Amino acid sequence: MRWMNGRIRLATAALAVIAAVAAGGCSSGGAGGDKAGGAGEPVVLRLANIAVNLDNTPAIQDFVSRVEERSGGYLRIQAMDRWGDFAADAEQQVVRAVAAGQVDLGWAGAGLFDTMGVSSFQALQAPMLIDSYALERAVVASDLPAQMMEGLDRVGVRGLGVLADSMRKPIAVTHPMLGVADWRGITFGTYKSQVKDQAIRALGATPMVAFGSARDQALKDGRLQGFELGLFAYHHITLESRAPYVTANVNLWPQVDVLLANPGRLGALTEQQRGWLRQAAQDTAGRSAALADRDAQLLERACQSGARVATASRADLAALRTALAPVEASLERDPQTKAFIEQIRALKRSTPAGAPLVIPAGCTGPARAQPGAAQRSAADSQLDGTYRWTMTKQDALASDTEDKSPEHLAEFPWTFTMTLKDGTWTLFHRENGQPFTDGRATYASEGNRISFTWPQEQRVLAFTFSVDGKGNLQLRPLPPMDVGDQFVWATHVWTKIA
């Protein structure tokens, strides 16, 4: 990661995105390019990505890498991150931007499209129908995705591929969500989807579109008691302390990602360039389920970070399916969706589900108690103050991960000023005087552990820390953490200056 180019210059980056959107079309190269694909400037296609970065979306990241690999670098994809800024309609904004040609490519969850008049993907979201990675792999490998993508013409985009993603589990704040009774009366976070809304309401809960920073704020405010999420994102953005309860054997539906292209932009590419895109999408689709199927490893890591895991009983599972049956019946009123559901059922009968998740030792029971508000306030107030540290060119040269190019090294030294006050943090950089945060960033400490919630980046950075006799702070990263964050936050002692 290059902080100077990616995070410090937030205002500059925002202006660049606006300029790119206004310009339309590709970032470099011509529409026709070199017909042989082996000369001339690379063609760069811009992809709208609702996530903070592609690290949060392994299948999309794989697609981007494979496009460059397939084309030998003559066709590249530039991710336009945080598209929609985590608004409730962020995915819809992606679809509209692709249709309008503001970007060349994009991706959205399959569940989103029924809110835009496209019902062809609804079978993928039928609750508890696709309930294993083996079945999801079989569905993605079948002829169903191609048939479903035909419906995308209604919203003015072209489908490039359908990618398997993580199984969505119910995750809760105060107790495990096992049976129907655990759903009644709560507010449950989800993504925009008519099918998901129906399923959540059928279980007695109220759906709330909440992801990214919106979910973080709703959890902080106590407006959200549970939410759907895959284990990769759950652990990657360290939600274990705020919502520790995971139901291991309830897979509500899979997250399925749909790759989109602007028809005009796609048509303006050469046949070879289109072939690279389609082949890359096909390659990624074929391995997307394997990329997503890491729940056993992720569950162990989440447990180490404070998650607590429970399993629903057979009676609980039967009751959930009974409560959700009217949703599937409603979907089957549409002849096409009914046919798709029947095909998925047939695949399910012939596809072994695989072994159930094994809960790691010591990962059951009540979650570790969190300190109360008064207790937390007292602990945090001892850390309140202003701190400063400087990253040098020598630090970059000594790092195993920093770019050693002359352009990057010329950016040093970097001087940072961090202010901790009343449970919030603000980080400034000397060169541009712009804060990294927008007033919503918070921190909390417990014992020798401190965590920084960073809503704009949809992540939490956790460290152990020590304080010397002068009040200076030394941080030690707790994984998982981006190497760039480790480099900037934990290379030097934070010297207390006020």
C-alpha positions as MATLAB code, in Angstrom:
seq = 'MRWMNGRIRLATAALAVIAAVAAGGCSSGGAGGDKAGGAGEPVVLRLANIAVNLDNTPAIQDFVSRVEERSGGYLRIQAMDRWGDFAADAEQQVVRAVAAGQVDLGWAGAGLFDTMGVSSFQALQAPMLIDSYALERAVVASDLPAQMMEGLDRVGVRGLGVLADSMRKPIAVTHPMLGVADWRGITFGTYKSQVKDQAIRALGATPMVAFGSARDQALKDGRLQGFELGLFAYHHITLESRAPYVTANVNLWPQVDVLLANPGRLGALTEQQRGWLRQAAQDTAGRSAALADRDAQLLERACQSGARVATASRADLAALRTALAPVEASLERDPQTKAFIEQIRALKRSTPAGAPLVIPAGCTGPARAQPGAAQRSAADSQLDGTYRWTMTKQDALASDTEDKSPEHLAEFPWTFTMTLKDGTWTLFHRENGQPFTDGRATYASEGNRISFTWPQEQRVLAFTFSVDGKGNLQLRPLPPMDVGDQFVWATHVWTKIA';
ca = [
       0.000    0.000    0.000;
       1.130    3.545   -0.718;
      -0.341    5.821    1.926;
       0.654    8.996    0.145;
      -1.254    8.003   -2.957;
      -4.105    6.136   -1.316;
      -5.087    7.598    2.008;
      -3.269   10.776    2.911;
      -4.530   12.671   -0.111;
      -8.190   11.842    0.442;
      -9.467   15.086   -0.988;
      -7.264   14.700   -4.070;
      -8.449   11.132   -4.546;
     -12.082   12.185   -4.320;
     -11.541   14.864   -6.962;
      -9.812   12.327   -9.190;
     -12.806   10.008   -8.996;
     -15.170   12.830   -9.906;
     -12.976   13.830  -12.833;
     -12.781   10.268  -14.087;
     -16.555    9.867  -13.896;
     -17.092   13.102  -15.789;
     -14.632   12.083  -18.497;
     -16.278    8.710  -19.206;
     -14.747    5.956  -21.318;
     -11.430    4.263  -20.678;
      -8.554    5.884  -18.860;
      -5.911    5.311  -21.541;
      -5.448    3.680  -24.898;
      -7.867    3.784  -27.769;
     -11.181    1.993  -28.136;
      -9.834   -0.060  -30.972;
      -6.249   -0.385  -29.750;
      -3.926   -2.720  -31.594;
      -5.920   -5.505  -33.227;
      -3.220   -8.022  -32.462;
      -3.244   -6.979  -28.817;
       0.511   -6.795  -28.643;
       1.450   -3.154  -29.237;
       0.421    0.319  -28.253;
      -0.584    1.740  -24.891;
      -2.480   -0.536  -22.479;
      -6.244   -0.118  -22.435;
      -7.460    0.668  -18.911;
     -11.051   -0.081  -17.938;
     -12.526    1.446  -14.782;
     -14.483   -0.817  -12.439;
     -16.914    0.535   -9.825;
     -16.295   -1.242   -6.505;
     -18.482   -0.587   -3.448;
     -15.868   -1.976   -1.064;
     -12.977   -0.076    0.489;
     -10.544   -1.946   -1.746;
     -10.286   -5.201   -3.623;
      -8.749   -6.931   -0.584;
     -12.333   -7.203    0.704;
     -13.516   -8.993   -2.462;
     -11.185  -11.902   -3.332;
     -13.134  -13.062   -6.392;
     -13.238   -9.581   -7.944;
      -9.545   -9.142   -7.146;
      -8.840  -12.455   -8.869;
     -10.774  -11.340  -11.959;
      -8.784   -8.101  -12.161;
      -5.497  -10.000  -11.880;
      -6.525  -12.542  -14.502;
      -7.486   -9.870  -17.021;
      -3.991   -8.427  -16.825;
      -2.436  -11.887  -16.915;
      -4.526  -13.068  -19.889;
      -3.771   -9.920  -21.866;
      -0.089   -9.753  -20.996;
      -0.721   -6.335  -19.444;
      -2.356   -4.808  -22.529;
      -5.772   -4.753  -20.855;
      -5.958   -3.530  -17.267;
      -8.654   -2.736  -14.763;
      -8.575    0.212  -12.374;
     -10.834   -0.230   -9.335;
     -12.842    2.839   -8.359;
     -13.232    1.979   -4.661;
     -15.983    3.011   -2.223;
     -18.425    3.669   -5.046;
     -21.618    4.940   -3.458;
     -19.855    5.601   -0.125;
     -21.786    2.783    1.622;
     -25.173    4.380    0.962;
     -28.144    2.018    1.086;
     -28.362    2.176   -2.714;
     -24.603    1.910   -3.372;
     -24.984   -1.248   -5.464;
     -27.771    0.346   -7.470;
     -25.460    3.296   -8.059;
     -22.893    0.877   -9.490;
     -25.410   -0.602  -11.926;
     -26.608    2.831  -13.036;
     -23.018    4.075  -13.453;
     -22.138    1.100  -15.662;
     -25.307    1.537  -17.723;
     -24.599    5.256  -18.200;
     -20.974    4.689  -19.171;
     -19.618    6.602  -16.184;
     -17.487    3.506  -15.618;
     -16.707    0.620  -17.933;
     -17.222   -2.252  -15.508;
     -18.716   -2.918  -12.093;
     -19.998   -5.644   -9.855;
     -23.033   -6.076   -7.619;
     -24.553   -8.773   -5.471;
     -27.112  -10.935   -7.255;
     -29.715  -10.133   -4.606;
     -29.748   -6.483   -5.623;
     -31.288   -6.881   -9.059;
     -34.868   -7.626   -8.030;
     -34.991   -4.094   -6.601;
     -34.320   -2.850  -10.140;
     -36.934   -4.932  -11.944;
     -34.707   -7.927  -12.787;
     -36.054  -11.100  -11.181;
     -33.841  -13.639  -12.951;
     -31.357  -13.938  -10.065;
     -33.923  -14.448   -7.298;
     -33.503  -18.222   -7.170;
     -29.934  -17.714   -5.924;
     -31.300  -15.888   -2.876;
     -34.079  -18.336   -2.017;
     -33.500  -18.725    1.749;
     -31.540  -21.800    2.837;
     -31.721  -23.332   -0.652;
     -28.059  -23.007   -1.654;
     -26.557  -23.912    1.710;
     -23.076  -25.252    0.942;
     -20.031  -24.207   -1.054;
     -20.218  -27.485   -2.988;
     -23.714  -26.640   -4.188;
     -22.779  -23.029   -4.914;
     -19.860  -24.293   -7.010;
     -22.202  -26.608   -8.931;
     -24.691  -23.801   -9.575;
     -22.026  -21.386  -10.835;
     -20.617  -24.110  -13.103;
     -24.035  -24.897  -14.601;
     -25.879  -23.112  -17.417;
     -27.972  -21.162  -14.900;
     -25.733  -18.059  -14.705;
     -25.848  -17.507  -18.473;
     -29.638  -17.727  -18.444;
     -29.914  -15.393  -15.460;
     -27.621  -12.765  -16.981;
     -29.941  -12.382  -19.962;
     -32.236  -10.351  -17.695;
     -29.571   -7.661  -17.278;
     -30.580   -6.079  -20.592;
     -33.507   -4.551  -18.690;
     -31.127   -2.312  -16.729;
     -28.846   -1.492  -19.632;
     -25.788   -3.549  -18.700;
     -24.137   -6.697  -19.984;
     -23.195   -9.598  -17.730;
     -19.627  -10.902  -17.916;
     -19.866  -13.591  -15.279;
     -21.378  -14.847  -12.036;
     -18.927  -15.538   -9.200;
     -19.408  -17.594   -6.057;
     -18.780  -15.766   -2.809;
     -19.123  -16.430    0.919;
     -22.014  -18.145    2.642;
     -24.005  -15.614    4.632;
     -24.537  -16.532    8.270;
     -26.617  -14.821   10.948;
     -24.313  -12.909   13.303;
     -25.639  -11.355   16.496;
     -24.741   -8.888   19.216;
     -26.121  -10.327   22.474;
     -26.879  -14.030   21.910;
     -26.717  -16.661   19.147;
     -29.473  -16.686   16.527;
     -30.471  -20.336   16.535;
     -34.244  -20.725   16.206;
     -37.138  -18.572   15.048;
     -37.584  -17.105   18.536;
     -34.150  -15.481   18.307;
     -35.262  -13.512   15.231;
     -38.516  -12.127   16.562;
     -38.561   -8.423   17.261;
     -34.962   -7.656   16.304;
     -33.564   -5.393   13.592;
     -31.381   -7.364   11.200;
     -28.790   -5.848    8.868;
     -28.786   -6.913    5.248;
     -28.119   -5.736    1.715;
     -30.689   -4.320   -0.683;
     -32.852   -7.203   -1.920;
     -36.572   -7.910   -2.071;
     -36.056  -11.628   -1.412;
     -33.880  -11.002    1.626;
     -36.389   -8.510    3.017;
     -39.180  -11.083    2.662;
     -37.107  -13.788    4.362;
     -36.108  -11.586    7.299;
     -39.691  -10.467    7.824;
     -40.913  -14.086    7.588;
     -38.663  -14.884   10.563;
     -40.182  -12.038   12.589;
     -37.346   -9.523   12.289;
     -37.178   -6.089   10.682;
     -34.668   -5.736    7.833;
     -32.322   -2.751    7.690;
     -30.017   -2.108    4.745;
     -26.738   -1.652    6.601;
     -23.213   -2.472    5.495;
     -19.814   -0.849    5.742;
     -19.766    2.314    7.849;
     -23.589    2.350    8.034;
     -23.529   -1.043    9.769;
     -20.758    0.133   12.104;
     -22.785    3.158   13.145;
     -25.973    1.139   13.622;
     -24.098   -1.309   15.857;
     -22.610    1.554   17.838;
     -26.031    3.170   18.288;
     -27.672   -0.107   19.313;
     -30.085    0.010   16.357;
     -28.891   -3.337   15.004;
     -29.101   -6.650   16.871;
     -27.895   -8.920   14.102;
     -26.791   -8.990   10.479;
     -25.852  -11.295    7.611;
     -22.218  -11.625    6.641;
     -19.671  -14.139    5.433;
     -16.834  -15.136    7.722;
     -14.162  -13.569    5.507;
     -15.585  -10.054    5.826;
     -16.598  -10.634    9.452;
     -13.023  -11.393   10.472;
     -11.310   -9.104    7.962;
     -13.025   -6.011    9.360;
     -12.794   -7.330   12.956;
     -16.444   -7.310   13.962;
     -15.942   -9.963   16.645;
     -15.946   -7.517   19.573;
     -19.141   -5.768   18.473;
     -21.122   -8.808   17.336;
     -19.489  -11.942   18.744;
     -22.176  -14.593   18.131;
     -21.995  -16.690   14.955;
     -24.373  -19.513   14.011;
     -22.112  -22.026   12.288;
     -24.663  -24.284   10.589;
     -27.167  -21.743    9.262;
     -26.333  -20.538    5.761;
     -29.084  -18.106    4.856;
     -28.003  -17.714    1.212;
     -24.730  -17.294   -0.657;
     -23.280  -13.965   -1.632;
     -23.105  -14.215   -5.414;
     -21.274  -11.487   -7.346;
     -22.312  -10.440  -10.846;
     -19.689   -8.831  -13.104;
     -21.145   -6.072  -15.271;
     -19.989   -4.226  -18.377;
     -21.232   -1.204  -20.281;
     -22.521   -2.593  -23.629;
     -21.137    0.290  -25.689;
     -17.706    0.118  -24.073;
     -17.652   -3.661  -24.492;
     -18.593   -3.345  -28.153;
     -15.845   -0.796  -28.765;
     -13.140   -3.225  -27.646;
     -11.497   -5.534  -30.131;
     -12.677   -9.114  -30.343;
      -9.459  -10.197  -28.677;
      -9.902   -7.743  -25.807;
     -13.461   -8.945  -25.237;
     -12.121  -12.484  -25.268;
      -9.617  -11.636  -22.548;
     -12.391  -10.222  -20.356;
     -14.727  -13.162  -20.865;
     -12.001  -15.746  -20.392;
     -10.824  -14.040  -17.204;
     -14.399  -14.004  -15.895;
     -14.768  -17.686  -16.776;
     -11.467  -18.552  -15.082;
     -12.458  -16.713  -11.915;
     -15.938  -18.218  -11.864;
     -14.401  -21.679  -12.008;
     -12.299  -21.074   -8.910;
     -14.501  -18.562   -7.070;
     -16.111  -21.134   -4.775;
     -12.656  -22.361   -3.725;
     -11.636  -18.755   -2.988;
     -14.706  -18.349   -0.788;
     -14.600  -21.759    0.920;
     -12.283  -20.881    3.803;
     -14.812  -20.884    6.619;
     -13.040  -23.513    8.733;
      -9.815  -21.487    8.857;
     -11.673  -18.201    9.288;
     -13.820  -19.554   12.095;
     -10.731  -20.459   14.090;
      -9.255  -16.994   13.573;
     -12.542  -15.321   14.498;
     -12.671  -17.355   17.698;
      -9.174  -16.192   18.611;
     -10.441  -12.626   18.154;
     -13.397  -13.088   20.495;
     -16.176  -14.655   18.423;
     -18.394  -17.291   19.992;
     -19.972  -19.983   17.842;
     -23.132  -22.019   18.283;
     -25.025  -24.559   16.193;
     -28.762  -24.683   15.626;
     -30.460  -27.939   16.553;
     -32.352  -30.071   14.033;
     -35.579  -28.750   15.495;
     -34.333  -25.164   15.111;
     -33.358  -25.776   11.485;
     -36.710  -27.385   10.731;
     -38.556  -24.446   12.300;
     -36.506  -21.959   10.281;
     -37.288  -23.792    7.045;
     -40.976  -23.925    7.920;
     -41.065  -20.188    8.590;
     -39.238  -19.485    5.332;
     -41.307  -21.835    3.148;
     -43.817  -19.106    2.143;
     -40.958  -17.028    0.722;
     -39.886  -19.805   -1.624;
     -43.509  -20.453   -2.555;
     -43.865  -16.780   -3.430;
     -40.779  -16.935   -5.641;
     -42.148  -19.951   -7.488;
     -45.132  -17.962   -8.716;
     -42.758  -16.649  -11.362;
     -42.360  -19.455  -13.953;
     -38.724  -18.683  -14.749;
     -37.708  -18.487  -11.080;
     -39.586  -21.711  -10.374;
     -37.663  -23.464  -13.159;
     -34.373  -22.148  -11.780;
     -35.241  -23.308   -8.244;
     -36.106  -26.761   -9.550;
     -32.732  -26.960  -11.324;
     -30.953  -25.953   -8.116;
     -32.885  -28.590   -6.152;
     -31.820  -31.213   -8.692;
     -28.196  -30.146   -8.308;
     -28.606  -30.260   -4.535;
     -29.776  -33.876   -4.650;
     -26.677  -34.892   -6.593;
     -24.110  -32.750   -4.765;
     -22.682  -33.901   -1.399;
     -22.745  -30.960    0.989;
     -19.385  -31.724    2.571;
     -18.395  -31.929    6.222;
     -19.990  -29.505    8.690;
     -17.888  -26.796   10.294;
     -16.015  -27.911   13.378;
     -16.192  -25.416   16.223;
     -12.737  -24.826   17.716;
     -12.192  -25.712   21.346;
     -13.062  -22.905   23.743;
     -15.167  -21.077   21.180;
     -18.627  -21.736   22.610;
     -20.583  -20.129   25.438;
     -20.857  -16.480   26.416;
     -18.673  -13.893   24.722;
     -15.925  -12.214   26.646;
     -17.415   -9.372   28.655;
     -16.742   -5.920   27.246;
     -16.018   -3.055   29.632;
     -18.931   -0.791   30.420;
     -19.188    2.756   29.125;
     -17.974    4.372   32.335;
     -15.111    1.913   32.668;
     -14.108    2.383   29.025;
     -14.288    6.146   29.324;
     -11.969    6.144   32.324;
      -9.429    3.902   30.584;
      -9.521    5.854   27.340;
      -9.218    9.232   29.039;
      -5.765    8.213   30.294;
      -4.666    7.952   26.664;
      -6.208   11.248   25.560;
      -3.676   13.634   24.084;
      -1.806   14.568   20.919;
       0.969   12.382   19.537;
       3.456   12.769   16.687;
       5.833   10.533   14.743;
       7.797   10.759   11.490;
       8.347    8.100    8.819;
      11.685    8.483    7.036;
      13.087    7.360    3.720;
      15.232    4.924    5.703;
      12.062    3.380    7.167;
      10.736    2.766    3.658;
      14.017    1.260    2.499;
      14.096   -1.047    5.534;
      10.503   -2.188    5.008;
       9.841   -5.475    3.217;
       6.622   -4.129    1.733;
       7.114   -0.466    0.822;
       7.675    0.606   -2.769;
      11.360    1.405   -3.366;
      10.802    3.470   -6.495;
      12.460    6.924   -6.560;
       9.037    8.577   -6.910;
       7.752    6.953   -3.737;
      10.922    7.505   -1.733;
      10.904   11.177   -2.716;
       7.641   11.596   -0.794;
       9.414   11.107    2.551;
       9.623   12.195    5.308;
       5.995   11.763    6.393;
       5.010   13.362    9.702;
       1.783   12.286   11.388;
      -0.130   13.914   14.217;
      -2.729   11.869   16.074;
      -5.221   13.359   18.532;
      -7.124   11.072   20.899;
      -9.987   12.771   22.701;
     -13.167   11.522   24.374;
     -13.111    8.178   22.570;
     -12.504    9.662   19.097;
      -9.344    9.928   17.019;
      -8.170   12.316   14.321;
      -5.047   11.745   12.247;
      -3.356   14.512   10.269;
      -0.464   14.500    7.847;
       1.916   17.442    7.745;
       2.029   17.934    3.973;
      -1.629   18.558    3.223;
      -3.157   19.260    6.629;
      -6.176   17.101    5.747;
      -7.571   14.705    8.378;
      -8.007   11.058    7.517;
     -11.288   10.921    9.411;
     -14.645   12.661    9.248;
     -15.604   12.834   12.923;
     -17.000    9.293   13.200;
     -13.715    7.529   13.976;
     -13.590    6.098   17.502;
     -11.163    4.181   19.656;
     -11.511    1.985   22.719;
      -8.977    0.316   24.999;
      -9.170   -2.702   27.264;
      -6.160   -3.708   29.304;
      -3.171   -3.468   26.940;
      -5.307   -3.663   23.784;
      -6.555   -0.696   21.765;
      -8.759   -0.695   18.670;
      -9.355    2.134   16.218;
     -12.629    2.075   14.290;
     -12.137    3.673   10.871;
     -15.582    4.060    9.239;
     -14.282    5.644    6.044;
     -12.056    2.635    5.431;
     -14.618    0.088    6.686;
     -12.147   -1.463    9.077;
     -10.937   -1.683   12.643;
      -7.225   -1.602   13.452;
      -6.301   -3.448   16.644;
      -3.030   -3.284   18.560;
      -1.517   -4.112   21.889;
       0.171   -1.070   23.397;
       2.484    0.108   26.119;
       2.953    3.572   27.631;
       6.285    4.837   28.889;
       6.892    7.282   31.745;
       6.442   10.286   29.438;
       3.105    9.122   28.100;
       4.492    8.012   24.732;
       2.674    5.124   23.026;
       4.214    2.043   21.385;
       1.765   -0.009   19.267;
       2.146   -3.637   18.178;
      -0.258   -4.817   15.428;
      -2.775   -7.592   15.966;
      -3.428   -9.518   12.744;
      -5.045   -9.451   10.320;
      -3.861   -6.006    9.269;
      -2.825   -4.416    6.005;
       0.959   -4.156    5.805;
       0.702   -0.467    4.929;
      -1.271    0.188    8.105;
       1.336   -1.701   10.125;
       4.117    0.312    8.516;
       2.542    3.706    9.244;
       0.950    3.061   12.636;
       3.472    0.827   14.355;
       6.999    1.486   13.037;
       7.674    4.320   15.493;
       6.775    5.246   19.049;
       4.079    7.921   19.167;
       5.659   10.824   21.026;
       3.170   12.656   23.227;
       3.346   16.409   22.530;
       0.235   17.672   24.343;
];
